[in-house]
Amino acid sequence: MRILVCNYEYPPLGGGGGVICASLARELARRHDVTVLTSRAFDLPAERVEDGVRVLRAPVLGRRRYAAASFVSMFTFLASGVWRGRALLRDERFDVVNTHFALPTGPVGHRLAAALDVPHVLSVHGGDLYDPSKWSSPHRHAMLRLCVRHLALAADATVASSADTLANLRNFFTHDAREVVIPLGIERPPCVEASRSRFDFSPDDVLLITVGRLVSRKAVDQLVDAVAELPDPRVKLVVVGSGPLEPALRDQAAVRGVADRVRFTGMIGDEDKTALLSLSDLYVSTSQHEGFGLVFLEAMAAGLPVVCYDRGGQVDFLETGETGAVVALNDRTAFVEQCRSLVAAPDRRAAIGATNRDRVERYFIDRCAGEYEALFESLVQGERWRRS
């Protein structure tokens, strides 16, 4: 098949949504011809083949950071993405269009699929429907709700990454979309040999680790407080990632008297991230919502128990007692107690870690790509739903 993938962000621009899109595109490109249409900023080339995937970039205005898009850049991609896509379609044909994120990419993929008269598969990832930490979340605004509803109803299939994302699609937008749930997947992590001394940790330290952007939705301030409530000086928190709240979090750690027990790594490469996960003892997250939660899979692949809240797609594959603990949202006392219990039980951590390594086998990218491939083929071969 010839597959056109549309996503307003694609590495090195953006975060987890772009990363999973790139992993999926690379895996599909093993068997198919895959072109990605995305946004261009800084000195990124307009066109390049990356790992077998042709990446075309449409210029946008107002992009100031690699990690985060501005409203101006997202708005201008609506126009530049369609313009760049229509120029592409003058010379080339595709069998299917797969659009990632209802907003802002959805209208671009919808227009291009209509111009080609081929099936359109809309993939919704969570934050493009529902983000409780943002006033701009589509679920809060009538016009955005109507736009997402229209895109979902017009698509030949709307793919949700988790039961939680599907529930948000139904609760806030429409019950009538042609729905498919395909769990996301991670690439199988490489074997990385590392020692704690490389990162200036002691063999006796009990390392709690979290990975993500330092924004309000992640609620990392709760993790800093949790460390302060775990008085064992061996317990350290490793915070991997950067974001606008980092200065405030550093100040909070100092005020709580745990500045020497909270390590902020900033943005680091995948190899260092994998190494730190492999050296840690427990993965912790106080995120207020995750559409799916790829980082939980990365922690499981590293053999870590996971302690987190119960809001988001992670509840599809995490279970108290089996994978760690899933705590009621913002029950901070229960969260700390679950951490305390696992910190004190290294044998139980090891047993749960072994379980998690087994469970994560269901969530590698080859399986995710295989389900997408089967969906695309069924639509291309004419077994698609009739548009309403």
ZAMARGU-4260 file (C-alpha; in steps of 0.2 Angstrom, whole numbers, plus 5000, padded with zeros to 4 digits):
<rodrens>
0) 5000/5000/5000 | 5005/5018/4998 | 5001/5026/5015 | 5000/5045/5018 | 5002/5049/5037
5) 4997/5067/5043 | 5003/5073/5060 | 5007/5091/5064 | 5022/5086/5074 | 5035/5073/5070
10) 5053/5071/5078 | 5062/5081/5082 | 5047/5092/5084 | 5035/5088/5098 | 5033/5075/5111
15) 5026/5058/5114 | 5013/5059/5100 | 5026/5062/5087 | 5037/5049/5093 | 5024/5035/5092
20) 5019/5041/5075 | 5037/5040/5069 | 5038/5022/5077 | 5022/5017/5068 | 5028/5025/5051
25) 5045/5016/5052 | 5037/4999/5056 | 5024/5001/5042 | 5038/5006/5030 | 5046/4989/5032
30) 5032/4983/5020 | 5023/4998/5013 | 5027/5015/5005 | 5025/5028/5019 | 5025/5047/5017
35) 5023/5058/5032 | 5016/5076/5030 | 5021/5086/5045 | 5026/5104/5050 | 5043/5113/5047
40) 5052/5124/5059 | 5070/5130/5062 | 5082/5123/5050 | 5073/5106/5047 | 5073/5101/5028
45) 5057/5102/5018 | 5060/5084/5012 | 5070/5070/5018 | 5070/5051/5019 | 5072/5045/5037
50) 5073/5026/5041 | 5063/5022/5025 | 5050/5035/5028 | 5048/5050/5017 | 5045/5065/5028
55) 5038/5081/5020 | 5037/5097/5030 | 5025/5111/5028 | 5032/5128/5035 | 5023/5135/5050
60) 5024/5152/5059 | 5027/5155/5077 | 5036/5139/5082 | 5049/5144/5096 | 5052/5127/5104
65) 5056/5110/5098 | 5046/5102/5112 | 5030/5112/5111 | 5019/5120/5098 | 5011/5137/5099
70) 4993/5141/5094 | 5000/5151/5079 | 5010/5136/5073 | 4995/5124/5074 | 4984/5136/5066
75) 4995/5140/5051 | 4998/5121/5049 | 4980/5120/5044 | 4983/5130/5029 | 5001/5125/5025
80) 4998/5107/5027 | 4983/5107/5015 | 4994/5118/5003 | 5009/5106/5004 | 4998/5091/5003
85) 4988/5097/4987 | 5005/5100/4979 | 5010/5082/4983 | 4994/5075/4976 | 4996/5083/4959
90) 5009/5070/4955 | 5006/5056/4967 | 4992/5044/4973 | 4990/5036/4989 | 4978/5021/4995
95) 4974/5027/5012 | 4977/5043/5023 | 4980/5041/5042 | 4979/5057/5052 | 4985/5058/5070
100) 4977/5070/5082 | 4959/5076/5078 | 4966/5094/5081 | 4975/5102/5074 | 4979/5089/5061
105) 4962/5082/5058 | 4956/5095/5045 | 4971/5093/5035 | 4970/5074/5033 | 4951/5075/5030
110) 4954/5087/5016 | 4967/5077/5007 | 4958/5060/5009 | 4943/5069/5001 | 4953/5075/4987
115) 4960/5058/4984 | 4944/5049/4987 | 4952/5036/4997 | 4949/5030/5015 | 4953/5041/5029
120) 4958/5034/5046 | 4958/5047/5061 | 4969/5042/5076 | 4965/5051/5092 | 4978/5050/5106
125) 4969/5057/5121 | 4975/5075/5123 | 4967/5080/5107 | 4950/5076/5115 | 4952/5079/5133
130) 4966/5087/5144 | 4959/5092/5161 | 4974/5104/5165 | 4971/5115/5149 | 4958/5128/5147
135) 4960/5125/5128 | 4956/5107/5129 | 4943/5103/5115 | 4931/5095/5127 | 4928/5112/5135
140) 4923/5122/5119 | 4907/5120/5109 | 4915/5125/5092 | 4930/5113/5095 | 4918/5099/5100
145) 4908/5101/5084 | 4924/5101/5074 | 4930/5085/5082 | 4913/5077/5080 | 4912/5081/5061
150) 4929/5074/5058 | 4926/5058/5068 | 4909/5055/5059 | 4917/5059/5042 | 4932/5047/5044
155) 4930/5029/5038 | 4937/5023/5055 | 4942/5033/5071 | 4956/5024/5080 | 4956/5027/5099
160) 4972/5021/5108 | 4964/5016/5124 | 4947/5013/5132 | 4949/5029/5141 | 4951/5039/5125
165) 4936/5030/5117 | 4925/5034/5132 | 4930/5053/5130 | 4926/5052/5112 | 4909/5046/5116
170) 4906/5056/5131 | 4911/5073/5124 | 4909/5071/5105 | 4899/5057/5097 | 4893/5039/5100
175) 4891/5037/5081 | 4909/5036/5075 | 4915/5020/5067 | 4927/5016/5081 | 4942/5005/5083
180) 4953/5003/5098 | 4971/4999/5094 | 4983/5000/5108 | 4999/5010/5105 | 5016/5001/5106
185) 5034/5005/5110 | 5050/5000/5101 | 5059/4986/5109 | 5072/4994/5120 | 5090/4991/5117
190) 5101/4982/5130 | 5110/4996/5139 | 5124/4992/5151 | 5126/5005/5164 | 5131/5007/5182
195) 5124/5019/5195 | 5141/5027/5198 | 5139/5034/5180 | 5125/5044/5187 | 5132/5047/5204
200) 5120/5036/5213 | 5124/5023/5227 | 5121/5004/5226 | 5111/5007/5242 | 5099/5020/5235
205) 5081/5016/5231 | 5078/5026/5215 | 5060/5032/5211 | 5059/5038/5193 | 5047/5048/5183
210) 5048/5053/5165 | 5039/5068/5156 | 5037/5086/5153 | 5037/5097/5168 | 5019/5104/5166
215) 5004/5105/5177 | 4996/5089/5170 | 5010/5079/5176 | 5008/5085/5194 | 5027/5082/5199
220) 5025/5093/5214 | 5015/5079/5222 | 5030/5067/5219 | 5042/5080/5228 | 5030/5080/5242
225) 5029/5061/5242 | 5048/5060/5244 | 5048/5072/5259 | 5035/5060/5267 | 5047/5045/5264
230) 5060/5049/5277 | 5072/5035/5272 | 5087/5045/5265 | 5091/5031/5253 | 5075/5035/5243
235) 5079/5047/5229 | 5068/5054/5215 | 5074/5055/5197 | 5064/5067/5187 | 5068/5065/5168
240) 5062/5079/5157 | 5061/5098/5157 | 5047/5111/5156 | 5041/5127/5162 | 5038/5121/5180
245) 5056/5115/5183 | 5062/5131/5193 | 5046/5130/5204 | 5049/5111/5207 | 5067/5114/5212
250) 5062/5128/5224 | 5049/5116/5232 | 5062/5102/5234 | 5073/5115/5243 | 5058/5121/5254
255) 5054/5103/5259 | 5072/5099/5263 | 5074/5086/5250 | 5084/5095/5237 | 5098/5082/5239
260) 5086/5068/5236 | 5078/5075/5220 | 5088/5074/5204 | 5082/5084/5189 | 5090/5077/5173
265) 5083/5089/5161 | 5081/5083/5143 | 5092/5068/5140 | 5094/5056/5125 | 5085/5039/5124
270) 5101/5029/5128 | 5102/5039/5145 | 5084/5037/5148 | 5084/5018/5145 | 5099/5017/5156
275) 5091/5027/5171 | 5075/5016/5169 | 5086/5000/5170 | 5095/5006/5186 | 5079/5012/5195
280) 5068/5002/5207 | 5051/5010/5205 | 5042/5020/5192 | 5030/5033/5199 | 5018/5045/5191
285) 5005/5058/5198 | 4999/5063/5181 | 4981/5069/5181 | 4977/5060/5165 | 4986/5050/5151
290) 4978/5046/5134 | 4988/5030/5134 | 5004/5031/5144 | 5018/5025/5133 | 5031/5029/5147
295) 5022/5016/5158 | 5026/5003/5145 | 5044/5009/5144 | 5045/5006/5163 | 5037/4989/5162
300) 5050/4984/5149 | 5064/4989/5161 | 5056/4978/5174 | 5050/4991/5186 | 5034/4991/5196
305) 5023/5006/5192 | 5013/5017/5205 | 5001/5029/5197 | 4984/5036/5197 | 4968/5028/5189
310) 4964/5041/5176 | 4969/5037/5158 | 4973/5024/5146 | 4986/5015/5157 | 4971/5007/5167
315) 4970/4995/5151 | 4986/4987/5156 | 4990/4991/5174 | 4983/4983/5189 | 4985/4984/5208
320) 4995/4970/5215 | 5000/4963/5198 | 5010/4978/5190 | 5012/4989/5205 | 4998/5000/5211
325) 4984/5010/5203 | 4978/5023/5216 | 4962/5034/5215 | 4966/5051/5207 | 4974/5063/5220
330) 4973/5051/5235 | 4990/5056/5240 | 4990/5047/5256 | 4987/5030/5247 | 5000/5035/5234
335) 5013/5037/5247 | 5008/5021/5256 | 5010/5011/5241 | 5027/5018/5237 | 5032/5015/5255
340) 5026/4997/5254 | 5036/4994/5238 | 5052/5003/5244 | 5052/4991/5259 | 5050/4975/5249
345) 5064/4972/5236 | 5059/4954/5233 | 5041/4960/5229 | 5048/4973/5217 | 5058/4960/5208
350) 5043/4948/5206 | 5032/4962/5199 | 5046/4968/5188 | 5047/4951/5180 | 5028/4951/5178
355) 5029/4968/5169 | 5042/4962/5157 | 5031/4948/5152 | 5015/4959/5150 | 5024/4972/5140
360) 5027/4959/5126 | 5009/4963/5120 | 5013/4981/5118 | 5028/4982/5106 | 5026/4993/5090
365) 5026/4978/5078 | 5009/4972/5086 | 5002/4990/5085 | 5008/4992/5067 | 5000/4975/5062
370) 4983/4980/5068 | 4984/4997/5059 | 4990/4987/5043 | 4975/4975/5044 | 4963/4990/5046
375) 4971/4999/5031 | 4970/4984/5020 | 4952/4980/5024 | 4947/4998/5020 | 4958/4999/5004
380) 4950/4982/4998 | 4933/4989/4999 | 4927/4982/5016 | 4925/5000/5022 | 4910/5007/5031
385) 4898/5018/5021 | 4900/5036/5024 | 4885/5044/5033
</rodrens>
